[in-house]
Amino acid sequence: ELYGLRTMASRIEYSEKYTDDAFEYRHVILPKELAKNLPKARLLGEQEWRGIGVQQSRGWQHYAIHRPEPHILLFRRPLGTDPVTGKVDVELERDAKEAYNASLAANQRK
């Protein structure tokens, strides 16, 4: 069984990160056979999603269930989260918000 879980974990796909003015986001696509055993009506805690093989830095929270595609897990963390500690770092937060605002301004000029 452990081998099967490891094999399925190797097939987990991770999106690029994307942001708004408060959070960075990513989605994780699980193999459907792995997802079918997950709870359908609640969010997963960190130990649960790590336990099925999802690998990402600290600070991510499973924040929403995409009902049409329950094998896609939606994650977010506050802008400026230190990926080592999982805590928001004031300087990282300021830099991330400045970068977001600069990219927003650049896109509005197009």
Backbone as XML, in Angstrom:
<?xml version="1.0"?>
<chain id="A" units="angstrom">
  <residue number="1" name="GLU">
    <atom name="N" x="0.815" y="-1.195" z="0.000"/>
    <atom name="CA" x="0.000" y="0.000" z="0.000"/>
    <atom name="C" x="0.859" y="1.259" z="0.000"/>
  </residue>
  <residue number="2" name="LEU">
    <atom name="N" x="1.931" y="1.277" z="0.792"/>
    <atom name="CA" x="2.802" y="2.449" z="0.832"/>
    <atom name="C" x="3.383" y="2.727" z="-0.551"/>
  </residue>
  <residue number="3" name="TYR">
    <atom name="N" x="3.756" y="1.676" z="-1.274"/>
    <atom name="CA" x="4.300" y="1.852" z="-2.619"/>
    <atom name="C" x="3.268" y="2.509" z="-3.527"/>
  </residue>
  <residue number="4" name="GLY">
    <atom name="N" x="2.012" y="2.063" z="-3.424"/>
    <atom name="CA" x="0.951" y="2.642" z="-4.249"/>
    <atom name="C" x="0.746" y="4.119" z="-3.960"/>
  </residue>
  <residue number="5" name="LEU">
    <atom name="N" x="0.789" y="4.489" z="-2.674"/>
    <atom name="CA" x="0.640" y="5.899" z="-2.300"/>
    <atom name="C" x="1.806" y="6.714" z="-2.843"/>
  </residue>
  <residue number="6" name="ARG">
    <atom name="N" x="3.009" y="6.176" z="-2.747"/>
    <atom name="CA" x="4.200" y="6.884" z="-3.243"/>
    <atom name="C" x="4.095" y="7.065" z="-4.760"/>
  </residue>
  <residue number="7" name="THR">
    <atom name="N" x="3.638" y="6.046" z="-5.464"/>
    <atom name="CA" x="3.483" y="6.134" z="-6.912"/>
    <atom name="C" x="2.451" y="7.196" z="-7.274"/>
  </residue>
  <residue number="8" name="MET">
    <atom name="N" x="1.314" y="7.198" z="-6.554"/>
    <atom name="CA" x="0.296" y="8.215" z="-6.829"/>
    <atom name="C" x="0.818" y="9.608" z="-6.490"/>
  </residue>
  <residue number="9" name="ALA">
    <atom name="N" x="1.574" y="9.738" z="-5.396"/>
    <atom name="CA" x="2.110" y="11.040" z="-5.009"/>
    <atom name="C" x="3.031" y="11.589" z="-6.093"/>
  </residue>
  <residue number="10" name="SER">
    <atom name="N" x="3.721" y="10.720" z="-6.803"/>
    <atom name="CA" x="4.612" y="11.185" z="-7.873"/>
    <atom name="C" x="3.818" y="11.741" z="-9.054"/>
  </residue>
  <residue number="11" name="ARG">
    <atom name="N" x="2.518" y="11.456" z="-9.100"/>
    <atom name="CA" x="1.662" y="11.945" z="-10.191"/>
    <atom name="C" x="0.886" y="13.202" z="-9.806"/>
  </residue>
  <residue number="12" name="ILE">
    <atom name="N" x="1.107" y="13.730" z="-8.606"/>
    <atom name="CA" x="0.453" y="14.972" z="-8.189"/>
    <atom name="C" x="1.042" y="16.130" z="-9.004"/>
  </residue>
  <residue number="13" name="GLU">
    <atom name="N" x="0.170" y="16.992" z="-9.496"/>
    <atom name="CA" x="0.602" y="18.144" z="-10.297"/>
    <atom name="C" x="0.373" y="19.428" z="-9.506"/>
  </residue>
  <residue number="14" name="TYR">
    <atom name="N" x="1.302" y="20.368" z="-9.642"/>
    <atom name="CA" x="1.254" y="21.634" z="-8.910"/>
    <atom name="C" x="1.194" y="22.791" z="-9.902"/>
  </residue>
  <residue number="15" name="SER">
    <atom name="N" x="0.272" y="23.712" z="-9.675"/>
    <atom name="CA" x="0.197" y="24.893" z="-10.542"/>
    <atom name="C" x="1.303" y="25.871" z="-10.191"/>
  </residue>
  <residue number="16" name="GLU">
    <atom name="N" x="1.512" y="26.827" z="-11.079"/>
    <atom name="CA" x="2.325" y="27.985" z="-10.734"/>
    <atom name="C" x="1.558" y="28.762" z="-9.659"/>
  </residue>
  <residue number="17" name="LYS">
    <atom name="N" x="2.266" y="29.594" z="-8.923"/>
    <atom name="CA" x="1.608" y="30.435" z="-7.920"/>
    <atom name="C" x="1.026" y="31.656" z="-8.616"/>
  </residue>
  <residue number="18" name="TYR">
    <atom name="N" x="-0.079" y="32.147" z="-8.095"/>
    <atom name="CA" x="-0.679" y="33.384" z="-8.591"/>
    <atom name="C" x="-1.150" y="34.171" z="-7.381"/>
  </residue>
  <residue number="19" name="THR">
    <atom name="N" x="-1.313" y="35.489" z="-7.525"/>
    <atom name="CA" x="-1.569" y="36.337" z="-6.361"/>
    <atom name="C" x="-2.714" y="37.313" z="-6.599"/>
  </residue>
  <residue number="20" name="ASP">
    <atom name="N" x="-3.227" y="37.814" z="-5.482"/>
    <atom name="CA" x="-4.052" y="39.014" z="-5.493"/>
    <atom name="C" x="-3.411" y="39.961" z="-4.483"/>
  </residue>
  <residue number="21" name="ASP">
    <atom name="N" x="-4.147" y="40.927" z="-3.976"/>
    <atom name="CA" x="-3.526" y="41.907" z="-3.082"/>
    <atom name="C" x="-3.344" y="41.401" z="-1.652"/>
  </residue>
  <residue number="22" name="ALA">
    <atom name="N" x="-3.805" y="40.198" z="-1.341"/>
    <atom name="CA" x="-3.706" y="39.696" z="0.029"/>
    <atom name="C" x="-3.065" y="38.308" z="0.142"/>
  </residue>
  <residue number="23" name="PHE">
    <atom name="N" x="-3.229" y="37.484" z="-0.891"/>
    <atom name="CA" x="-2.784" y="36.089" z="-0.816"/>
    <atom name="C" x="-2.014" y="35.678" z="-2.060"/>
  </residue>
  <residue number="24" name="GLU">
    <atom name="N" x="-1.214" y="34.628" z="-1.891"/>
    <atom name="CA" x="-0.732" y="33.898" z="-3.064"/>
    <atom name="C" x="-1.484" y="32.574" z="-3.060"/>
  </residue>
  <residue number="25" name="TYR">
    <atom name="N" x="-1.722" y="32.058" z="-4.248"/>
    <atom name="CA" x="-2.553" y="30.882" z="-4.434"/>
    <atom name="C" x="-1.820" y="29.864" z="-5.285"/>
  </residue>
  <residue number="26" name="ARG">
    <atom name="N" x="-2.254" y="28.644" z="-5.173"/>
    <atom name="CA" x="-1.868" y="27.590" z="-6.109"/>
    <atom name="C" x="-2.927" y="26.513" z="-6.013"/>
  </residue>
  <residue number="27" name="HIS">
    <atom name="N" x="-3.026" y="25.739" z="-7.063"/>
    <atom name="CA" x="-3.895" y="24.568" z="-6.975"/>
    <atom name="C" x="-3.055" y="23.329" z="-7.225"/>
  </residue>
  <residue number="28" name="VAL">
    <atom name="N" x="-3.518" y="22.251" z="-6.633"/>
    <atom name="CA" x="-2.821" y="20.973" z="-6.686"/>
    <atom name="C" x="-3.803" y="19.957" z="-7.259"/>
  </residue>
  <residue number="29" name="ILE">
    <atom name="N" x="-3.369" y="19.276" z="-8.315"/>
    <atom name="CA" x="-4.237" y="18.304" z="-8.987"/>
    <atom name="C" x="-3.799" y="16.907" z="-8.569"/>
  </residue>
  <residue number="30" name="LEU">
    <atom name="N" x="-4.708" y="16.217" z="-7.885"/>
    <atom name="CA" x="-4.422" y="14.860" z="-7.413"/>
    <atom name="C" x="-4.861" y="13.839" z="-8.449"/>
  </residue>
  <residue number="31" name="PRO">
    <atom name="N" x="-4.193" y="12.682" z="-8.506"/>
    <atom name="CA" x="-4.737" y="11.584" z="-9.305"/>
    <atom name="C" x="-6.143" y="11.256" z="-8.770"/>
  </residue>
  <residue number="32" name="LYS">
    <atom name="N" x="-7.090" y="11.032" z="-9.656"/>
    <atom name="CA" x="-8.472" y="10.830" z="-9.219"/>
    <atom name="C" x="-8.613" y="9.651" z="-8.259"/>
  </residue>
  <residue number="33" name="GLU">
    <atom name="N" x="-7.805" y="8.596" z="-8.455"/>
    <atom name="CA" x="-7.930" y="7.444" z="-7.557"/>
    <atom name="C" x="-7.451" y="7.772" z="-6.146"/>
  </residue>
  <residue number="34" name="LEU">
    <atom name="N" x="-6.558" y="8.740" z="-6.013"/>
    <atom name="CA" x="-6.121" y="9.198" z="-4.693"/>
    <atom name="C" x="-7.201" y="10.072" z="-4.064"/>
  </residue>
  <residue number="35" name="ALA">
    <atom name="N" x="-7.800" y="10.933" z="-4.855"/>
    <atom name="CA" x="-8.797" y="11.884" z="-4.358"/>
    <atom name="C" x="-10.090" y="11.207" z="-3.924"/>
  </residue>
  <residue number="36" name="LYS">
    <atom name="N" x="-10.414" y="10.074" z="-4.504"/>
    <atom name="CA" x="-11.714" y="9.465" z="-4.197"/>
    <atom name="C" x="-11.847" y="9.029" z="-2.745"/>
  </residue>
  <residue number="37" name="ASN">
    <atom name="N" x="-10.732" y="8.871" z="-2.035"/>
    <atom name="CA" x="-10.778" y="8.469" z="-0.629"/>
    <atom name="C" x="-10.762" y="9.645" z="0.342"/>
  </residue>
  <residue number="38" name="LEU">
    <atom name="N" x="-10.710" y="10.863" z="-0.164"/>
    <atom name="CA" x="-10.648" y="12.040" z="0.705"/>
    <atom name="C" x="-12.047" y="12.447" z="1.167"/>
  </residue>
  <residue number="39" name="PRO">
    <atom name="N" x="-12.118" y="13.122" z="2.330"/>
    <atom name="CA" x="-13.421" y="13.642" z="2.766"/>
    <atom name="C" x="-13.964" y="14.634" z="1.735"/>
  </residue>
  <residue number="40" name="LYS">
    <atom name="N" x="-15.262" y="14.573" z="1.476"/>
    <atom name="CA" x="-15.856" y="15.412" z="0.427"/>
    <atom name="C" x="-16.391" y="16.745" z="0.968"/>
  </residue>
  <residue number="41" name="ALA">
    <atom name="N" x="-16.717" y="16.791" z="2.260"/>
    <atom name="CA" x="-17.459" y="17.940" z="2.769"/>
    <atom name="C" x="-16.642" y="18.836" z="3.694"/>
  </residue>
  <residue number="42" name="ARG">
    <atom name="N" x="-15.339" y="18.643" z="3.736"/>
    <atom name="CA" x="-14.537" y="19.499" z="4.603"/>
    <atom name="C" x="-13.147" y="19.704" z="4.021"/>
  </residue>
  <residue number="43" name="LEU">
    <atom name="N" x="-12.491" y="20.739" z="4.516"/>
    <atom name="CA" x="-11.134" y="21.046" z="4.084"/>
    <atom name="C" x="-10.149" y="20.122" z="4.780"/>
  </residue>
  <residue number="44" name="LEU">
    <atom name="N" x="-8.996" y="19.925" z="4.157"/>
    <atom name="CA" x="-7.957" y="19.078" z="4.739"/>
    <atom name="C" x="-7.013" y="19.909" z="5.590"/>
  </residue>
  <residue number="45" name="GLY">
    <atom name="N" x="-6.620" y="19.357" z="6.724"/>
    <atom name="CA" x="-5.587" y="19.975" z="7.542"/>
    <atom name="C" x="-4.221" y="19.670" z="6.939"/>
  </residue>
  <residue number="46" name="GLU">
    <atom name="N" x="-3.211" y="20.390" z="7.398"/>
    <atom name="CA" x="-1.871" y="20.221" z="6.836"/>
    <atom name="C" x="-1.371" y="18.786" z="6.961"/>
  </residue>
  <residue number="47" name="GLN">
    <atom name="N" x="-1.566" y="18.160" z="8.106"/>
    <atom name="CA" x="-1.103" y="16.768" z="8.258"/>
    <atom name="C" x="-1.789" y="15.847" z="7.254"/>
  </residue>
  <residue number="48" name="GLU">
    <atom name="N" x="-3.068" y="16.105" z="6.975"/>
    <atom name="CA" x="-3.796" y="15.261" z="6.017"/>
    <atom name="C" x="-3.253" y="15.417" z="4.606"/>
  </residue>
  <residue number="49" name="TRP">
    <atom name="N" x="-3.111" y="16.682" z="4.127"/>
    <atom name="CA" x="-2.643" y="16.823" z="2.740"/>
    <atom name="C" x="-1.188" y="16.416" z="2.593"/>
  </residue>
  <residue number="50" name="ARG">
    <atom name="N" x="-0.373" y="16.637" z="3.618"/>
    <atom name="CA" x="1.004" y="16.129" z="3.549"/>
    <atom name="C" x="1.001" y="14.596" z="3.588"/>
  </residue>
  <residue number="51" name="GLY">
    <atom name="N" x="0.071" y="14.026" z="4.341"/>
    <atom name="CA" x="-0.022" y="12.574" z="4.485"/>
    <atom name="C" x="-0.364" y="11.838" z="3.200"/>
  </residue>
  <residue number="52" name="ILE">
    <atom name="N" x="-1.021" y="12.525" z="2.260"/>
    <atom name="CA" x="-1.333" y="11.875" z="0.976"/>
    <atom name="C" x="-0.278" y="12.190" z="-0.080"/>
  </residue>
  <residue number="53" name="GLY">
    <atom name="N" x="0.775" y="12.934" z="0.323"/>
    <atom name="CA" x="1.881" y="13.137" z="-0.606"/>
    <atom name="C" x="2.019" y="14.521" z="-1.193"/>
  </residue>
  <residue number="54" name="VAL">
    <atom name="N" x="1.153" y="15.463" z="-0.807"/>
    <atom name="CA" x="1.300" y="16.838" z="-1.302"/>
    <atom name="C" x="2.536" y="17.442" z="-0.631"/>
  </residue>
  <residue number="55" name="GLN">
    <atom name="N" x="3.432" y="17.985" z="-1.459"/>
    <atom name="CA" x="4.678" y="18.563" z="-0.956"/>
    <atom name="C" x="4.770" y="20.021" z="-1.366"/>
  </residue>
  <residue number="56" name="GLN">
    <atom name="N" x="4.779" y="20.889" z="-0.377"/>
    <atom name="CA" x="4.965" y="22.313" z="-0.628"/>
    <atom name="C" x="5.494" y="22.959" z="0.648"/>
  </residue>
  <residue number="57" name="SER">
    <atom name="N" x="6.033" y="24.163" z="0.499"/>
    <atom name="CA" x="6.635" y="24.844" z="1.639"/>
    <atom name="C" x="5.575" y="25.192" z="2.685"/>
  </residue>
  <residue number="58" name="ARG">
    <atom name="N" x="6.023" y="25.728" z="3.790"/>
    <atom name="CA" x="5.122" y="25.996" z="4.916"/>
    <atom name="C" x="4.218" y="27.197" z="4.665"/>
  </residue>
  <residue number="59" name="GLY">
    <atom name="N" x="3.108" y="27.202" z="5.387"/>
    <atom name="CA" x="2.193" y="28.341" z="5.362"/>
    <atom name="C" x="0.977" y="28.172" z="4.476"/>
  </residue>
  <residue number="60" name="TRP">
    <atom name="N" x="0.932" y="27.126" z="3.657"/>
    <atom name="CA" x="-0.205" y="26.914" z="2.757"/>
    <atom name="C" x="-1.389" y="26.343" z="3.525"/>
  </residue>
  <residue number="61" name="GLN">
    <atom name="N" x="-2.601" y="26.815" z="3.173"/>
    <atom name="CA" x="-3.829" y="26.288" z="3.746"/>
    <atom name="C" x="-4.758" y="25.857" z="2.627"/>
  </residue>
  <residue number="62" name="HIS">
    <atom name="N" x="-5.360" y="24.683" z="2.796"/>
    <atom name="CA" x="-6.423" y="24.232" z="1.901"/>
    <atom name="C" x="-7.639" y="25.082" z="2.267"/>
  </residue>
  <residue number="63" name="TYR">
    <atom name="N" x="-8.083" y="25.957" z="1.350"/>
    <atom name="CA" x="-9.084" y="26.954" z="1.726"/>
    <atom name="C" x="-10.429" y="26.802" z="1.042"/>
  </residue>
  <residue number="64" name="ALA">
    <atom name="N" x="-10.532" y="25.968" z="0.023"/>
    <atom name="CA" x="-11.810" y="25.845" z="-0.677"/>
    <atom name="C" x="-11.889" y="24.490" z="-1.374"/>
  </residue>
  <residue number="65" name="ILE">
    <atom name="N" x="-13.125" y="24.037" z="-1.536"/>
    <atom name="CA" x="-13.384" y="22.793" z="-2.272"/>
    <atom name="C" x="-14.033" y="23.186" z="-3.595"/>
  </residue>
  <residue number="66" name="HIS">
    <atom name="N" x="-13.432" y="22.727" z="-4.686"/>
    <atom name="CA" x="-13.991" y="22.980" z="-6.023"/>
    <atom name="C" x="-14.894" y="21.797" z="-6.347"/>
  </residue>
  <residue number="67" name="ARG">
    <atom name="N" x="-16.174" y="21.927" z="-6.017"/>
    <atom name="CA" x="-17.090" y="20.779" z="-6.086"/>
    <atom name="C" x="-17.128" y="20.061" z="-7.444"/>
  </residue>
  <residue number="68" name="PRO">
    <atom name="N" x="-17.095" y="20.789" z="-8.569"/>
    <atom name="CA" x="-17.124" y="20.045" z="-9.844"/>
    <atom name="C" x="-15.894" y="19.159" z="-10.048"/>
  </residue>
  <residue number="69" name="GLU">
    <atom name="N" x="-14.783" y="19.526" z="-9.439"/>
    <atom name="CA" x="-13.541" y="18.764" z="-9.605"/>
    <atom name="C" x="-12.871" y="18.584" z="-8.241"/>
  </residue>
  <residue number="70" name="PRO">
    <atom name="N" x="-13.397" y="17.672" z="-7.408"/>
    <atom name="CA" x="-12.882" y="17.534" z="-6.038"/>
    <atom name="C" x="-11.442" y="17.027" z="-5.968"/>
  </residue>
  <residue number="71" name="HIS">
    <atom name="N" x="-10.887" y="16.573" z="-7.083"/>
    <atom name="CA" x="-9.486" y="16.137" z="-7.097"/>
    <atom name="C" x="-8.521" y="17.323" z="-7.234"/>
  </residue>
  <residue number="72" name="ILE">
    <atom name="N" x="-9.063" y="18.538" z="-7.377"/>
    <atom name="CA" x="-8.237" y="19.740" z="-7.430"/>
    <atom name="C" x="-8.347" y="20.441" z="-6.078"/>
  </residue>
  <residue number="73" name="LEU">
    <atom name="N" x="-7.233" y="20.496" z="-5.358"/>
    <atom name="CA" x="-7.202" y="21.150" z="-4.051"/>
    <atom name="C" x="-6.747" y="22.594" z="-4.231"/>
  </residue>
  <residue number="74" name="LEU">
    <atom name="N" x="-7.467" y="23.521" z="-3.623"/>
    <atom name="CA" x="-7.165" y="24.942" z="-3.732"/>
    <atom name="C" x="-6.473" y="25.399" z="-2.455"/>
  </residue>
  <residue number="75" name="PHE">
    <atom name="N" x="-5.279" y="25.982" z="-2.605"/>
    <atom name="CA" x="-4.470" y="26.424" z="-1.474"/>
    <atom name="C" x="-4.205" y="27.916" z="-1.567"/>
  </residue>
  <residue number="76" name="ARG">
    <atom name="N" x="-4.004" y="28.532" z="-0.398"/>
    <atom name="CA" x="-3.578" y="29.930" z="-0.351"/>
    <atom name="C" x="-2.741" y="30.137" z="0.907"/>
  </residue>
  <residue number="77" name="ARG">
    <atom name="N" x="-1.975" y="31.231" z="0.883"/>
    <atom name="CA" x="-1.272" y="31.689" z="2.076"/>
    <atom name="C" x="-1.108" y="33.194" z="1.951"/>
  </residue>
  <residue number="78" name="PRO">
    <atom name="N" x="-1.041" y="33.892" z="3.094"/>
    <atom name="CA" x="-0.917" y="35.354" z="3.034"/>
    <atom name="C" x="0.350" y="35.767" z="2.279"/>
  </residue>
  <residue number="79" name="LEU">
    <atom name="N" x="0.248" y="36.870" z="1.545"/>
    <atom name="CA" x="1.444" y="37.419" z="0.900"/>
    <atom name="C" x="2.501" y="37.672" z="1.963"/>
  </residue>
  <residue number="80" name="GLY">
    <atom name="N" x="3.737" y="37.390" z="1.619"/>
    <atom name="CA" x="4.833" y="37.641" z="2.538"/>
    <atom name="C" x="5.107" y="36.507" z="3.504"/>
  </residue>
  <residue number="81" name="THR">
    <atom name="N" x="4.477" y="35.350" z="3.270"/>
    <atom name="CA" x="4.735" y="34.205" z="4.139"/>
    <atom name="C" x="6.146" y="33.680" z="3.895"/>
  </residue>
  <residue number="82" name="ASP">
    <atom name="N" x="6.891" y="33.505" z="4.966"/>
    <atom name="CA" x="8.225" y="32.918" z="4.876"/>
    <atom name="C" x="8.039" y="31.417" z="4.637"/>
  </residue>
  <residue number="83" name="PRO">
    <atom name="N" x="8.547" y="30.889" z="3.513"/>
    <atom name="CA" x="8.306" y="29.472" z="3.186"/>
    <atom name="C" x="8.974" y="28.495" z="4.151"/>
  </residue>
  <residue number="84" name="VAL">
    <atom name="N" x="9.928" y="28.975" z="4.955"/>
    <atom name="CA" x="10.601" y="28.102" z="5.918"/>
    <atom name="C" x="9.817" y="28.024" z="7.223"/>
  </residue>
  <residue number="85" name="THR">
    <atom name="N" x="9.356" y="29.184" z="7.708"/>
    <atom name="CA" x="8.659" y="29.205" z="9.004"/>
    <atom name="C" x="7.148" y="29.079" z="8.869"/>
  </residue>
  <residue number="86" name="GLY">
    <atom name="N" x="6.597" y="29.481" z="7.708"/>
    <atom name="CA" x="5.149" y="29.498" z="7.533"/>
    <atom name="C" x="4.494" y="30.725" z="8.141"/>
  </residue>
  <residue number="87" name="LYS">
    <atom name="N" x="5.296" y="31.647" z="8.659"/>
    <atom name="CA" x="4.780" y="32.875" z="9.285"/>
    <atom name="C" x="4.976" y="34.056" z="8.329"/>
  </residue>
  <residue number="88" name="VAL">
    <atom name="N" x="4.088" y="35.056" z="8.450"/>
    <atom name="CA" x="4.217" y="36.255" z="7.623"/>
    <atom name="C" x="5.398" y="37.082" z="8.128"/>
  </residue>
  <residue number="89" name="ASP">
    <atom name="N" x="6.263" y="37.458" z="7.206"/>
    <atom name="CA" x="7.406" y="38.321" z="7.482"/>
    <atom name="C" x="7.049" y="39.702" z="6.937"/>
  </residue>
  <residue number="90" name="VAL">
    <atom name="N" x="7.137" y="40.735" z="7.773"/>
    <atom name="CA" x="6.695" y="42.076" z="7.402"/>
    <atom name="C" x="7.392" y="42.577" z="6.135"/>
  </residue>
  <residue number="91" name="GLU">
    <atom name="N" x="8.703" y="42.361" z="6.035"/>
    <atom name="CA" x="9.437" y="42.829" z="4.856"/>
    <atom name="C" x="9.039" y="42.046" z="3.612"/>
  </residue>
  <residue number="92" name="LEU">
    <atom name="N" x="8.908" y="40.730" z="3.737"/>
    <atom name="CA" x="8.464" y="39.914" z="2.589"/>
    <atom name="C" x="7.064" y="40.324" z="2.157"/>
  </residue>
  <residue number="93" name="GLU">
    <atom name="N" x="6.198" y="40.613" z="3.135"/>
    <atom name="CA" x="4.828" y="41.032" z="2.819"/>
    <atom name="C" x="4.839" y="42.343" z="2.044"/>
  </residue>
  <residue number="94" name="ARG">
    <atom name="N" x="5.626" y="43.319" z="2.505"/>
    <atom name="CA" x="5.713" y="44.612" z="1.812"/>
    <atom name="C" x="6.235" y="44.418" z="0.389"/>
  </residue>
  <residue number="95" name="ASP">
    <atom name="N" x="7.305" y="43.637" z="0.235"/>
    <atom name="CA" x="7.877" y="43.387" z="-1.096"/>
    <atom name="C" x="6.870" y="42.710" z="-2.018"/>
  </residue>
  <residue number="96" name="ALA">
    <atom name="N" x="6.138" y="41.719" z="-1.483"/>
    <atom name="CA" x="5.164" y="40.995" z="-2.299"/>
    <atom name="C" x="4.025" y="41.908" z="-2.731"/>
  </residue>
  <residue number="97" name="LYS">
    <atom name="N" x="3.562" y="42.774" z="-1.830"/>
    <atom name="CA" x="2.474" y="43.688" z="-2.184"/>
    <atom name="C" x="2.948" y="44.732" z="-3.192"/>
  </residue>
  <residue number="98" name="GLU">
    <atom name="N" x="4.189" y="45.204" z="-3.043"/>
    <atom name="CA" x="4.737" y="46.152" z="-4.027"/>
    <atom name="C" x="4.849" y="45.492" z="-5.395"/>
  </residue>
  <residue number="99" name="ALA">
    <atom name="N" x="5.312" y="44.252" z="-5.435"/>
    <atom name="CA" x="5.432" y="43.532" z="-6.707"/>
    <atom name="C" x="4.063" y="43.314" z="-7.338"/>
  </residue>
  <residue number="100" name="TYR">
    <atom name="N" x="3.067" y="42.971" z="-6.521"/>
    <atom name="CA" x="1.707" y="42.776" z="-7.030"/>
    <atom name="C" x="1.185" y="44.084" z="-7.626"/>
  </residue>
  <residue number="101" name="ASN">
    <atom name="N" x="1.333" y="45.191" z="-6.889"/>
    <atom name="CA" x="0.838" y="46.483" z="-7.371"/>
    <atom name="C" x="1.561" y="46.934" z="-8.633"/>
  </residue>
  <residue number="102" name="ALA">
    <atom name="N" x="2.851" y="46.696" z="-8.733"/>
    <atom name="CA" x="3.614" y="47.055" z="-9.934"/>
    <atom name="C" x="3.126" y="46.248" z="-11.125"/>
  </residue>
  <residue number="103" name="SER">
    <atom name="N" x="2.893" y="44.949" z="-10.919"/>
    <atom name="CA" x="2.428" y="44.121" z="-12.033"/>
    <atom name="C" x="1.000" y="44.514" z="-12.444"/>
  </residue>
  <residue number="104" name="LEU">
    <atom name="N" x="0.180" y="44.870" z="-11.474"/>
    <atom name="CA" x="-1.184" y="45.324" z="-11.765"/>
    <atom name="C" x="-1.138" y="46.606" z="-12.596"/>
  </residue>
  <residue number="105" name="ALA">
    <atom name="N" x="-0.291" y="47.548" z="-12.193"/>
    <atom name="CA" x="-0.159" y="48.817" z="-12.922"/>
    <atom name="C" x="0.345" y="48.574" z="-14.341"/>
  </residue>
  <residue number="106" name="ALA">
    <atom name="N" x="1.333" y="47.688" z="-14.486"/>
    <atom name="CA" x="1.883" y="47.372" z="-15.816"/>
    <atom name="C" x="0.811" y="46.761" z="-16.712"/>
  </residue>
  <residue number="107" name="ASN">
    <atom name="N" x="-0.018" y="45.879" z="-16.153"/>
    <atom name="CA" x="-1.072" y="45.233" z="-16.950"/>
    <atom name="C" x="-2.170" y="46.229" z="-17.348"/>
  </residue>
  <residue number="108" name="GLN">
    <atom name="N" x="-2.422" y="47.234" z="-16.505"/>
    <atom name="CA" x="-3.442" y="48.217" z="-16.829"/>
    <atom name="C" x="-2.993" y="49.169" z="-17.928"/>
  </residue>
  <residue number="109" name="ARG">
    <atom name="N" x="-1.677" y="49.307" z="-18.098"/>
    <atom name="CA" x="-1.147" y="50.187" z="-19.163"/>
    <atom name="C" x="-1.206" y="49.510" z="-20.521"/>
  </residue>
  <residue number="110" name="LYS">
    <atom name="N" x="-1.353" y="48.193" z="-20.554"/>
    <atom name="CA" x="-1.347" y="47.471" z="-21.841"/>
    <atom name="C" x="-2.594" y="47.732" z="-22.637"/>
  </residue>
</chain>
